[in-house]
Amino acid sequence: MPRSDRLFEIIQILRAARTPLTAEALAQRLEVSRRTVYRDIATLQARRTPIVGEAGIGYVMRAGYDLPPLNFDAEEIEALRVGLAMLTRTGDGGLQAAAHRIHHKVDALHGPADWLQVSPWGAAPDDPRAGCVSVAVLRDAIRRAVKLQLGYRDGAGLHTLRVVRPLALVYHVECVMLAVWCELRGAFRHFRTDRMEDCAVLDSSFADQMETLRALWLEENRWDRPAVELSGV
């Protein structure tokens, strides 16, 4: 979790707490060390956030403190809520967890909106416990521009091992597609994440090629027309 998000979380936790919370309790909630909590509390106090307390005793937020409202109008907030809720359809557990955290932040500032509901039907969850490849791992590889080795089974049941350069993720209603430069084929390919049987992150960067490859891929694939078959390769 980025530090700015963690500072926000500390404020939200203390605002909701009815009794003082120790650094140990905050550290467990945030999954960080007590030393990190002490530093974050000191930072917030230096920014004049009214947190009272000290190490070993506990911390409380003085009554009446509120955060400034987000600079969105009502319709923009509703669009944000619906968009976040629709992430449940992607099957991407990492994005769903992030959306849940954002929902809490929006609700804290604007109150809940239970009248906005989105059907959760969509792609299957990327649950590693069920042997699925985590989409979060794929997103991280794209951000860092590192190669992947994929074990993939296509629609006909044929298994192949591919070394690929991941370029983008395309979220369809029923699945997520990973767009890559495939070293086996020497061409762009699209792989369904639900057909990936294993995925290994390789210690091989292609950062110097990422911009060019992604530009060429975007040139070949316009998402306003059905250019990519969902069956993958």
WOPE-V834514 format. One record per residue. N is the residue number from 0. RES is the residue in one letter. PSI is psi in radians with two decimals (NA if undefined). NEAR is the number of other C-alpha atoms within 8 Angstrom. Layout:
BEGIN
n->N res->RES psi->PSI near->NEAR
n->N res->RES psi->PSI near->NEAR
END
This chain:
BEGIN
n->0 res->M psi->2.22 near->4
n->1 res->P psi->2.65 near->5
n->2 res->R psi->-0.68 near->6
n->3 res->S psi->-0.70 near->6
n->4 res->D psi->-0.67 near->8
n->5 res->R psi->-0.71 near->10
n->6 res->L psi->-0.72 near->10
n->7 res->F psi->-0.74 near->8
n->8 res->E psi->-0.70 near->8
n->9 res->I psi->-0.77 near->9
n->10 res->I psi->-0.79 near->9
n->11 res->Q psi->-0.71 near->9
n->12 res->I psi->-0.80 near->8
n->13 res->L psi->-0.59 near->11
n->14 res->R psi->-0.60 near->8
n->15 res->A psi->-0.28 near->6
n->16 res->A psi->2.46 near->9
n->17 res->R psi->-0.30 near->4
n->18 res->T psi->2.84 near->5
n->19 res->P psi->2.51 near->9
n->20 res->L psi->2.31 near->11
n->21 res->T psi->2.87 near->11
n->22 res->A psi->-0.61 near->13
n->23 res->E psi->-0.77 near->8
n->24 res->A psi->-0.73 near->8
n->25 res->L psi->-0.69 near->12
n->26 res->A psi->-0.69 near->13
n->27 res->Q psi->-0.72 near->9
n->28 res->R psi->-0.68 near->6
n->29 res->L psi->-0.14 near->7
n->30 res->E psi->0.82 near->6
n->31 res->V psi->3.13 near->8
n->32 res->S psi->2.83 near->9
n->33 res->R psi->-0.65 near->10
n->34 res->R psi->-0.70 near->6
n->35 res->T psi->-0.72 near->9
n->36 res->V psi->-0.77 near->12
n->37 res->Y psi->-0.76 near->10
n->38 res->R psi->-0.73 near->8
n->39 res->D psi->-0.72 near->9
n->40 res->I psi->-0.76 near->9
n->41 res->A psi->-0.70 near->8
n->42 res->T psi->-0.80 near->8
n->43 res->L psi->-0.71 near->11
n->44 res->Q psi->-0.64 near->10
n->45 res->A psi->-0.46 near->7
n->46 res->R psi->0.22 near->6
n->47 res->R psi->0.45 near->6
n->48 res->T psi->2.19 near->7
n->49 res->P psi->1.16 near->8
n->50 res->I psi->2.22 near->11
n->51 res->V psi->2.44 near->8
n->52 res->G psi->-3.05 near->8
n->53 res->E psi->2.91 near->7
n->54 res->A psi->2.37 near->8
n->55 res->G psi->-0.30 near->6
n->56 res->I psi->-0.89 near->8
n->57 res->G psi->2.89 near->11
n->58 res->Y psi->2.52 near->13
n->59 res->V psi->2.75 near->13
n->60 res->M psi->2.26 near->11
n->61 res->R psi->2.46 near->8
n->62 res->A psi->2.54 near->4
n->63 res->G psi->-0.13 near->4
n->64 res->Y psi->2.36 near->7
n->65 res->D psi->2.74 near->4
n->66 res->L psi->2.61 near->5
n->67 res->P psi->2.56 near->4
n->68 res->P psi->2.61 near->6
n->69 res->L psi->2.57 near->5
n->70 res->N psi->1.03 near->4
n->71 res->F psi->2.55 near->7
n->72 res->D psi->3.08 near->6
n->73 res->A psi->-0.74 near->6
n->74 res->E psi->-0.62 near->7
n->75 res->E psi->-0.69 near->8
n->76 res->I psi->-0.72 near->9
n->77 res->E psi->-0.70 near->9
n->78 res->A psi->-0.69 near->8
n->79 res->L psi->-0.76 near->8
n->80 res->R psi->-0.80 near->10
n->81 res->V psi->-0.75 near->11
n->82 res->G psi->-0.73 near->8
n->83 res->L psi->-0.74 near->12
n->84 res->A psi->-0.58 near->10
n->85 res->M psi->-0.23 near->11
n->86 res->L psi->-0.31 near->12
n->87 res->T psi->-0.38 near->12
n->88 res->R psi->-0.27 near->10
n->89 res->T psi->-0.41 near->16
n->90 res->G psi->-0.01 near->14
n->91 res->D psi->1.74 near->13
n->92 res->G psi->-0.62 near->12
n->93 res->G psi->-0.77 near->8
n->94 res->L psi->-0.60 near->9
n->95 res->Q psi->-0.72 near->12
n->96 res->A psi->-0.71 near->8
n->97 res->A psi->-0.71 near->8
n->98 res->A psi->-0.68 near->11
n->99 res->H psi->-0.72 near->9
n->100 res->R psi->-0.71 near->8
n->101 res->I psi->-0.70 near->8
n->102 res->H psi->-0.78 near->10
n->103 res->H psi->-0.71 near->8
n->104 res->K psi->-0.74 near->8
n->105 res->V psi->-0.77 near->9
n->106 res->D psi->-0.63 near->10
n->107 res->A psi->-0.55 near->9
n->108 res->L psi->-0.56 near->9
n->109 res->H psi->-0.10 near->7
n->110 res->G psi->2.79 near->7
n->111 res->P psi->2.82 near->6
n->112 res->A psi->1.30 near->6
n->113 res->D psi->-0.22 near->5
n->114 res->W psi->-0.15 near->4
n->115 res->L psi->1.89 near->8
n->116 res->Q psi->2.50 near->7
n->117 res->V psi->2.31 near->7
n->118 res->S psi->2.36 near->5
n->119 res->P psi->0.00 near->7
n->120 res->W psi->2.37 near->6
n->121 res->G psi->-2.51 near->11
n->122 res->A psi->2.64 near->12
n->123 res->A psi->2.55 near->9
n->124 res->P psi->2.54 near->8
n->125 res->D psi->1.19 near->12
n->126 res->D psi->1.92 near->10
n->127 res->P psi->-0.47 near->8
n->128 res->R psi->-0.39 near->5
n->129 res->A psi->0.22 near->5
n->130 res->G psi->0.22 near->7
n->131 res->C psi->2.62 near->12
n->132 res->V psi->2.30 near->14
n->133 res->S psi->2.23 near->11
n->134 res->V psi->-0.47 near->11
n->135 res->A psi->-0.64 near->10
n->136 res->V psi->-0.70 near->8
n->137 res->L psi->-0.74 near->10
n->138 res->R psi->-0.72 near->9
n->139 res->D psi->-0.70 near->8
n->140 res->A psi->-0.66 near->13
n->141 res->I psi->-0.80 near->11
n->142 res->R psi->-0.69 near->6
n->143 res->R psi->-0.11 near->8
n->144 res->A psi->0.96 near->13
n->145 res->V psi->2.62 near->15
n->146 res->K psi->2.73 near->15
n->147 res->L psi->2.62 near->13
n->148 res->Q psi->2.04 near->12
n->149 res->L psi->2.35 near->13
n->150 res->G psi->2.03 near->12
n->151 res->Y psi->2.42 near->13
n->152 res->R psi->2.07 near->12
n->153 res->D psi->-3.10 near->11
n->154 res->G psi->-0.40 near->8
n->155 res->A psi->-0.01 near->5
n->156 res->G psi->0.08 near->6
n->157 res->L psi->2.24 near->7
n->158 res->H psi->2.33 near->8
n->159 res->T psi->2.77 near->7
n->160 res->L psi->2.13 near->8
n->161 res->R psi->2.44 near->11
n->162 res->V psi->2.16 near->11
n->163 res->V psi->2.79 near->12
n->164 res->R psi->1.82 near->13
n->165 res->P psi->2.30 near->15
n->166 res->L psi->-0.62 near->13
n->167 res->A psi->2.81 near->9
n->168 res->L psi->2.36 near->9
n->169 res->V psi->2.05 near->8
n->170 res->Y psi->1.86 near->8
n->171 res->H psi->3.00 near->9
n->172 res->V psi->-0.78 near->9
n->173 res->E psi->-0.11 near->8
n->174 res->C psi->2.99 near->15
n->175 res->V psi->2.35 near->15
n->176 res->M psi->2.33 near->14
n->177 res->L psi->2.09 near->14
n->178 res->A psi->2.30 near->13
n->179 res->V psi->2.89 near->13
n->180 res->W psi->2.03 near->13
n->181 res->C psi->2.12 near->13
n->182 res->E psi->-0.46 near->10
n->183 res->L psi->-0.77 near->6
n->184 res->R psi->-0.31 near->5
n->185 res->G psi->0.69 near->7
n->186 res->A psi->2.94 near->7
n->187 res->F psi->2.44 near->9
n->188 res->R psi->2.83 near->10
n->189 res->H psi->2.21 near->11
n->190 res->F psi->2.30 near->13
n->191 res->R psi->2.29 near->13
n->192 res->T psi->-0.48 near->11
n->193 res->D psi->-0.07 near->10
n->194 res->R psi->0.07 near->9
n->195 res->M psi->2.14 near->14
n->196 res->E psi->-0.44 near->11
n->197 res->D psi->2.82 near->9
n->198 res->C psi->2.17 near->10
n->199 res->A psi->2.28 near->7
n->200 res->V psi->2.16 near->9
n->201 res->L psi->2.66 near->8
n->202 res->D psi->1.07 near->6
n->203 res->S psi->1.96 near->6
n->204 res->S psi->2.57 near->8
n->205 res->F psi->0.57 near->10
n->206 res->A psi->-0.58 near->9
n->207 res->D psi->-0.24 near->5
n->208 res->Q psi->-0.22 near->7
n->209 res->M psi->-0.88 near->10
n->210 res->E psi->-0.78 near->8
n->211 res->T psi->-0.81 near->7
n->212 res->L psi->-0.76 near->10
n->213 res->R psi->-0.66 near->10
n->214 res->A psi->-0.73 near->8
n->215 res->L psi->-0.70 near->8
n->216 res->W psi->-0.77 near->9
n->217 res->L psi->-0.61 near->8
n->218 res->E psi->-0.60 near->7
n->219 res->E psi->-0.36 near->6
n->220 res->N psi->1.86 near->8
n->221 res->R psi->2.25 near->8
n->222 res->W psi->0.17 near->6
n->223 res->D psi->0.13 near->4
n->224 res->R psi->2.69 near->5
n->225 res->P psi->1.23 near->6
n->226 res->A psi->-0.41 near->7
n->227 res->V psi->2.18 near->6
n->228 res->E psi->2.47 near->6
n->229 res->L psi->-0.25 near->7
n->230 res->S psi->-0.24 near->7
n->231 res->G psi->-2.70 near->11
n->232 res->V psi->NA near->7
END
